[in-house]
Amino acid sequence: MGTINGKHTQYESEMKKTIAILGSALLLAAFTAQAQQLHTPLMILHAGGVTPEGVTGSNSLEALEHSYENGFRLLELDFSWTCDGELVCVHDWNAFYGRILDTDSPTLAQFEAVRDSTYGFTSLTLDHLIAWLRERPGVSIVTDIKEDCAAGAALIAQRCPDLRSRFIIQIYHPEEYDQVADLGF
């Protein structure tokens, strides 16, 4: 395997993808084996699961806590960018915060000012999520970063390099694969 002008050859790139697919299959097999040991089905809970009140799609602290308390350890979260380059656990600015903040891309400070008082649940910043994960070994997060997955993966790798193995970065475009893989995901 070699490089041409510093770039991986197509063969090497395809081999990396094949190895990643095999690695993902092994990871899935490990999660499946763990689920079978616990006699629970393997599930990935969307948007952190449901809140104790039954609210879905919240990506909230309450949903994460409720899912964790009920034995779920593989959770998907939606991420959106603030206009100042921070990731927060929000599916859609307009659906949740657009009316309150009167913008479709708030700053982190604007988000922080309303994140725990708006819909009866607590929305999360990336830093809040990292703190939550550090206190709960065994939980993994599947990311659904709405725009620029590679930049989101880079921010996650920078903020918590020791937790990279607990993030499964979902990508939307094949060209993002190498960028995300090179970050250690």
C-alpha positions as CSV (number, residue, x, y, z in Angstrom):
1,M,0.0,0.0,0.0
2,G,1.3,3.4,-0.8
3,T,0.6,7.0,-1.4
4,I,0.6,9.1,-4.5
5,N,1.5,12.7,-3.8
6,G,0.7,12.1,-0.1
7,K,-2.8,10.7,-0.8
8,H,-3.9,7.1,-0.1
9,T,-4.3,5.0,-3.2
10,Q,-7.8,3.9,-4.1
11,Y,-6.9,0.3,-3.0
12,E,-5.8,1.5,0.4
13,S,-8.9,3.6,0.9
14,E,-11.2,0.6,-0.1
15,M,-9.2,-1.7,2.3
16,K,-9.8,0.8,5.1
17,K,-13.5,0.9,4.4
18,T,-13.6,-2.9,4.3
19,I,-11.8,-3.1,7.7
20,A,-14.1,-0.4,9.1
21,I,-17.2,-2.4,8.0
22,L,-15.8,-5.6,9.5
23,G,-15.0,-3.6,12.7
24,S,-18.5,-2.3,12.8
25,A,-19.8,-5.9,12.3
26,L,-17.7,-7.0,15.3
27,L,-18.9,-4.1,17.4
28,L,-22.5,-5.0,16.5
29,A,-21.8,-8.6,17.4
30,A,-20.4,-7.5,20.7
31,F,-23.4,-5.4,21.5
32,T,-25.7,-8.2,20.4
33,A,-23.9,-10.7,22.6
34,Q,-24.2,-8.2,25.5
35,A,-27.9,-7.8,24.9
36,Q,-28.4,-11.5,24.8
37,Q,-26.5,-11.9,28.1
38,L,-28.8,-9.4,29.6
39,H,-31.8,-10.9,27.9
40,T,-32.7,-7.6,26.3
41,P,-33.1,-6.8,22.7
42,L,-30.4,-4.7,21.0
43,M,-32.0,-1.3,20.4
44,I,-30.7,2.1,19.4
45,L,-33.0,4.6,21.0
46,H,-33.6,7.6,18.7
47,A,-33.2,11.1,20.1
48,G,-32.0,9.7,23.4
49,G,-35.3,7.7,23.9
50,V,-38.4,9.0,25.7
51,T,-38.7,11.2,28.7
52,P,-40.5,9.7,31.8
53,E,-43.6,11.6,30.6
54,G,-43.5,9.9,27.2
55,V,-42.1,12.8,25.1
56,T,-40.2,11.5,22.1
57,G,-37.7,13.4,20.0
58,S,-36.4,15.6,22.8
59,N,-32.7,14.7,22.7
60,S,-32.9,15.8,26.4
61,L,-31.2,15.0,29.7
62,E,-34.5,13.5,30.9
63,A,-34.7,11.1,28.0
64,L,-31.1,10.0,28.4
65,E,-31.6,9.4,32.1
66,H,-34.8,7.5,31.6
67,S,-33.2,5.4,28.9
68,Y,-30.2,4.7,31.1
69,E,-32.4,3.8,34.1
70,N,-34.2,1.3,31.9
71,G,-31.0,-0.5,30.9
72,F,-30.5,1.1,27.4
73,R,-26.9,1.8,26.5
74,L,-26.9,2.6,22.8
75,L,-28.5,6.0,22.2
76,E,-28.8,8.1,19.1
77,L,-28.7,11.9,19.5
78,D,-29.3,14.6,17.0
79,F,-26.8,17.5,16.9
80,S,-27.1,21.0,15.4
81,W,-24.6,23.8,15.2
82,T,-24.9,27.1,16.9
83,C,-23.8,30.1,14.8
84,D,-20.6,30.3,16.9
85,G,-19.5,26.8,16.1
86,E,-20.7,24.7,19.0
87,L,-22.6,21.4,18.9
88,V,-25.9,21.1,20.8
89,C,-28.3,18.2,21.0
90,V,-31.2,19.7,19.0
91,H,-32.8,18.1,15.9
92,D,-34.1,21.2,14.4
93,W,-33.7,24.8,15.5
94,N,-37.1,25.9,14.1
95,A,-39.1,23.1,15.7
96,F,-37.7,23.6,19.2
97,Y,-36.1,27.0,19.6
98,G,-36.9,29.1,16.5
99,R,-40.0,30.8,18.0
100,I,-38.4,31.5,21.3
101,L,-35.0,32.7,20.1
102,D,-36.3,34.4,17.0
103,T,-33.4,32.9,15.0
104,D,-32.7,29.8,13.1
105,S,-29.1,29.7,14.3
106,P,-28.6,31.0,17.8
107,T,-25.3,31.5,19.7
108,L,-24.3,29.1,22.4
109,A,-25.0,31.8,25.0
110,Q,-28.6,32.2,23.6
111,F,-29.1,28.5,23.7
112,E,-27.8,28.2,27.2
113,A,-30.2,30.9,28.4
114,V,-33.2,28.8,27.5
115,R,-32.0,25.2,27.3
116,D,-33.5,24.1,30.6
117,S,-36.7,26.1,30.8
118,T,-38.4,25.8,27.4
119,Y,-40.2,22.6,26.9
120,G,-40.2,21.0,30.3
121,F,-36.9,19.2,29.7
122,T,-33.3,20.0,29.6
123,S,-31.5,20.3,26.3
124,L,-27.8,19.5,26.1
125,T,-24.6,21.0,24.8
126,L,-21.8,18.8,23.7
127,D,-20.0,19.5,27.0
128,H,-23.1,18.6,29.1
129,L,-23.3,15.3,27.1
130,I,-19.6,14.6,27.7
131,A,-20.0,15.1,31.4
132,W,-23.0,12.8,31.4
133,L,-21.1,10.1,29.6
134,R,-18.2,10.2,31.9
135,E,-20.5,9.3,34.8
136,R,-22.1,6.4,32.9
137,P,-19.7,3.8,31.6
138,G,-21.0,1.5,29.0
139,V,-23.2,4.1,27.2
140,S,-22.4,4.7,23.5
141,I,-23.8,7.5,21.4
142,V,-24.7,7.3,17.7
143,T,-24.4,10.8,16.3
144,D,-26.8,12.4,13.8
145,I,-25.0,15.7,13.1
146,K,-27.3,17.6,10.8
147,E,-24.6,19.5,8.9
148,D,-20.9,18.9,8.4
149,C,-20.4,15.5,10.2
150,A,-16.6,15.6,9.8
151,A,-16.4,18.9,11.6
152,G,-18.6,17.6,14.3
153,A,-16.5,14.5,14.7
154,A,-13.4,16.7,14.9
155,L,-15.0,18.8,17.7
156,I,-15.9,15.6,19.6
157,A,-12.4,14.2,19.2
158,Q,-10.9,17.5,20.4
159,R,-13.2,17.8,23.4
160,C,-13.1,14.2,24.6
161,P,-10.4,12.1,22.9
162,D,-10.6,9.5,25.6
163,L,-14.3,8.9,24.8
164,R,-14.0,8.5,21.0
165,S,-14.7,4.7,21.3
166,R,-18.1,5.6,22.8
167,F,-19.2,7.7,19.8
168,I,-20.4,6.1,16.6
169,I,-20.2,8.9,14.0
170,Q,-23.0,8.6,11.4
171,I,-22.0,10.1,8.1
172,Y,-24.1,11.1,5.1
173,H,-21.5,11.4,2.4
174,P,-18.9,8.8,1.4
175,E,-16.2,11.5,1.2
176,E,-16.6,12.1,4.9
177,Y,-15.5,8.5,5.7
178,D,-11.8,9.0,5.5
179,Q,-12.0,12.3,7.4
180,V,-13.9,10.7,10.3
181,A,-11.8,7.5,10.3
182,D,-8.6,9.6,10.4
183,L,-9.9,11.2,13.6
184,G,-10.0,7.8,15.3
185,F,-13.6,6.9,15.0
